[in-house]
């Protein structure tokens, strides 16, 4: 880590890296003098606010926070811990290029792909993790990130969005529960239980790191577009995608409707045949012409969708918030319950695009879906702002 890079960020997905850039933009704008505007781009009206039980301590915390010159990127170093799938890696490389264009230092650290890879990565990062004055993470549920947190000495920890998982993270930490992804189902038999017991001390340390300490000795900020209410001294800063709106667009709008794909099938939550029926029905109901695939959707599944619906399958090379803002994009965007029903209204504010969300019926869920799946997905839909809600039976009836 360069001597002046007092903030260290860890990202494992393209969306996490995008949200680190959004956080850095907001952080620079809040520094004395503010961030410089891009040439020819008007200032965007901001509704963002720092709020929560710790809001009164913000001014005092700022005095202890790492200093950085407005508009300079040397204060932040971003470490990419890439997954193994090619789509995610490709998007991450392109996002890393955008981050470098903004002046930030980006390091690519392989932490997967072999039994010794995590150990080697941990050894390579240990010195920088201990030296950082502030640490930013994108996935608090990541076991590798939790392992890194055991080395953290920084007084300030920032959690940026990793999709709707932020909602579950805030809820679980408020209840003092073990951090478990909402769609995860226990299993693995005796070996799985043994692994959980062996990992328990690491998980417990991570939970403590995500809990602010009295007197501001350990501060936790959540930077999110999700409808969350922080607790126990956490600070919330709203992510309004100001960097995205300043950097891209506004988009050219097409006359058609775009559908947004989801990985609910890949995570074992939604039955593949039910999902195909719903996509076919939405295509007919709304005259959709394009389907923006989730980076985790398989080629076989997408081929089946295309053959059954006639949709043009689009594999985005960047997170959808950037693709939509850059355009062209449909005047209506239809999605199942997912992150984008919360982020796209921010990214596309003022463009005239309508974002709609289609509910997921209980009958669509697989027999192995988590007991939390139905209520969690309903919560994602019900709390979305500035979106048009489509009942699940619309999809069923249209088929």
N, C-alpha and C positions, 0 to 999 in steps of 0.2 A: 504494500500500500504506500502510495506517495506520502511524504511527510505532511502535506496540507490536506490530504483526503481524510477528514475527521469523521465522515459518515460512510458506513459500509452497508450496501444493500445486497440481499440475496434473492434471486428470482429463479423460478423453475418453469415458467410458462410465458408465452408472449403477452398475455393479458397482465400478468404480474409486472412485467417490464414496462408496459404501457402505463400502468398505474404508478410505478415508481417515477416515471417521467412527469406524470401529472402532479405527483406530490412534490417533486423537486421544483417544478414551475411555481406551484403555490407557495412553497417555502421561500424561493427567491423573491417572489412578489411581496412577501410579508417582511422581508429584510429591509433595513434602512435604505431608502432610495428606490426600492422596488426593482422589479425585473424590467429590462428594456423591451419595448414592444417591437414586434417584427415590422419591418418597413412596409407601409401601405396597408397594415391591418388595423382597423379601428379597435379601440378598447372594448372589451365585452363587459356588459353589466354583470356584477357578481352578487350572488345571494349566499355565498359560502360563509360559514361562521364557525368559529371554534366554540363548542358548547359541551356541557356535561358537568358532572360534579367537580371536575378539576379546573374548570374554566377560570375561576377566580385566581388560580395560582399561575396562570399563563404568563403574566408579565414577569413574575419572579423567576419562572423557569427559563424565560427567554434570556435572562441575564447570564444563565449558566450554560445555555445551549451553544453548540459549536458555531463559530462565526464564519461567514463566507461572504465574499464580495458579490453584490447583485450581478446576475448575468454570467458569472464565471462558473465553470463546471468542475474546477479542481478540488472542490470541497467534498465531492461525492464520487465514490468508486462503486461500480455495479459489478457484482460477481454472478455470472450466469452458470447455473447448475443444470445442464440440459437433460431432458428425458431421452429415451432411446428412439422414440418413433420419429420417422423422417419429417412428417408434416410439422410437428412442433419444433423440431430443430431448425427447419427452414425458416419458419416465421420468427423464431428467436434470433437467427442470424440477421434477418432484415431489420428487426427491432433494435438489435445491437448497433447496426449501422446508423439508425436514426438517433440513438443515444449518443454515439460518437459525434454525429453532426451537431448535436447540441453542446458539445464540448466536454462531455463526461467520459471518464475513464471506464472502459468495459473490459473485464477479464472473463475468459471462457474456461471453466474448470470442470472437467469430466469427473462425475461422482458416481456413475453407474456403468453397467456394462461388464462387470467382473467382480469377483469376490473381494479383491483387494482395492478396487477403485474407491470405495467410500473412505477407507483408512488412509489411502494416499492423499485424497482430497482434503481430509480433515487435517492431516499433518501439514499440507501446503498452506492452509488457511489459518491455522491456529494463531500464529503471531499477529496477523492483521486483525483477527476477531478480538483478541485480547486488547489490542491497542486502540480500537475504534471508540470514539466518544459517544457515537450514536449508531444504532443498528436498525436497519429497515428490513422487514421480512414480508414476503408475499403469501406464504402458505403456513399458517401456524400449526396445521395438522401434519405437515411433512415431518417424517421421522428424522430425516437428515437435518432439517432446519432445527428441530428440537435438540438434536445432538450438538449442533453448533452453539445453541444457546447455553449449554453447560459451560462454555468457555467465555461467554460474554461478561465483560466488566463494566460496560457502558451504563450510565445512569438513565439513558433515554432509549426506549424501544418504540418503533413505529410499525404498525401493521397496516399494509395497504390491501386493497381488495384482491381476493382470489375468487372472484365470482360470488355466488350466493353463499359460499362457505363462510363468509364473514358474519352472516346472520347467525349461523349455528355457533361460530366461535364466541361471539359476544354472549349468546344465551348460555352456553355451557360454562364459560368462565364466571358468569354471574351466579350460577348455581353451584360452583365449585366442583364441577364434574370433570371426569377424565375427557380429554379431547379426542372425539371419535367422529369421523365424517358421517353425515346424515344418512348416506346410502349404504354405509358399510354394515354387513351382517356378520355376526360372530361365527367363527368356524375354525377349522384346522385341527379339531380334536385335541388330543393331549399335547402334540408338538406345538400347536398354536397357543395353547394356554401357557406352556413353558416359555415360549418366546415373549408372551405378554408379561409374565412375571419377571423375566430377565430385563425387559425394557422399562419396567415400572419406575425405577429411580430416575431415568432420563425424562420420562413423561412428567413425573412430579416436579422435577426441576424446571421444566418448561412452563408448567402451570404457575409456579412461583414467579418466574420471570415476567409472565403476562399479568401479574397482579401488582399494581402500583404500591409503593411503600410510603408510609406516613412521612410527612415533612419534605416531600419532593425528592427523596433520596433515590427513588426509582420511578420514572415517569413512563407512562404508556399512552401513546396516541393511536387512534384508529382513523385512518383516512379512507373514506368509503362513500360510494354512491348508494349503498344499500340502506333500507329503512331500519336503522339500528338505534338503540338507546344505550349509551355506555353507562358504566357503573363503577363503583369502588374507586373513584378518583381517576378513572380513565378520561382522556380528552378526545372528543370527536371533531374532526374537520371534514366538511363535505367535499367530495370530489365532484366538481361540476364539469370536468373535461375542458377546462379553459385552455390548456395547451393544445389539445386536439382541435378546438374551434379556431384557435389563432393560427395553427400550422396548416390546416387543410380546409378546403371548401370556400364558400358553400357549394353543395353538390348540384349537378344538373339532375332534374327529376324526370323519370320516365312515366308513361301512362299506366304501366302494369303494376302488379303486386309481387313482392319478393317474399319468399318463405325462408325462415331461419332454421337450420337443422340443430339437432340436439344429440347429446351422447347418452340420453336416458336408456336407450337400448343397450349400448355398450357397457353401461354400469349395472345392467341387470335389473333395472327398475321397471321398464315398460316392455311389454311383449312385442316382438318384431312385427308380427302380423297386424296387431292393433295399431301400431305406429304407421305401417304402410297404409292401412285403411284411413287413418286420420289425415295423412298427408294427401292422399288421393281426394278425399272429401274437401279439404281446404282448397286444393287446387281448382276443383270444379266450382266451389262456392264463390271464390274471390278472383278467379281468372288469373291465378299466379302463373308466371312464366319462368322464374328462376328460383333455385334452391341453393342458399349459401350453406355449404356443408360445415359441420363442426370438425375441427382438426382431428378428432378421435374416431370419426365415423369411418367404417371400413369401405374399401372399394367395392366389395361384393354387395353390401347394403345399398350403396349409392347407385350402383348399376341397376339393381332391382327397382329402386325408386324411380329412376329415369325411364325405364322401360314401361312401368305401370302408369306413369303420370304424364310423360312427355316433357317434364321439367328439364330445363337446362341446369346441370349441376355445376356450381361454381366453387372451386377450392380457393378460398381467400389466401393471399400470401402475407396478410397482416391481420391483426384483430379486427373484428367486424366494425367496431366503432370508427376506426380509421378508414376502412373500405367504404362505409356508408357516407362518412363525411366528405371523402374525396369524390365519390360518385363515379358514374351515374347510379342512381338508386330509385327504386319504385316509390310512388307516392304513398303507398301503404306497405308496411312491413309487418308480417304475421309471424309470431313465434310461439312456441310452447313455453311453459314456465322456465325461465332461465335468467342468467345475468343480464342479457341484453334488454329485457323489458324494463330494467332499472337504469341502464347506462345510456341506451340510445336516445331517450327523451332529453338527456343532458347534451349529448354530442350533436343532436340534430335540432336543438332548440332554434326556433325562428326560421326553419327551412320549409315548413308546410308539410313535412312528412308525418303521417299517422302511424303510430306503433300500436299493434293489436296483439293480445295474448289469448291463446286458446287453452281453456282448462283441460286438465287430465282427469278422466273418469277413473274411479276405483277399479272398474272392470279391465282397464288397460294394464294394470300392474301385474307383474309376474308373481308366481307363488313364492318366490324367494326374495321378493323386495323387502326392504327394511320396514318394520312397523311404523317408522317415522315418515316414510316416503309420502303418503297421501297428504298428511297434515302439513308437511314441509312445503310441498309443491303448491298446495292451496295458499299457504302464507306468502309464497313468492308472488303469486298472482294478485292476491288481495291487497298487498301493500305497494304495488307498482303505482307510480304517479304518472299522470298525463298519458295514459294508455287506454285504448278501447278494449273492453273485455268481451271475449267470445265464449259462450257456454260450450262445454264439451259436446252437448247433444247436437250443436250446429254441425260439427264435423261428422258425427255419426249419421245424422239425417241426410246430409248432402250426399253420402255414399249410397 
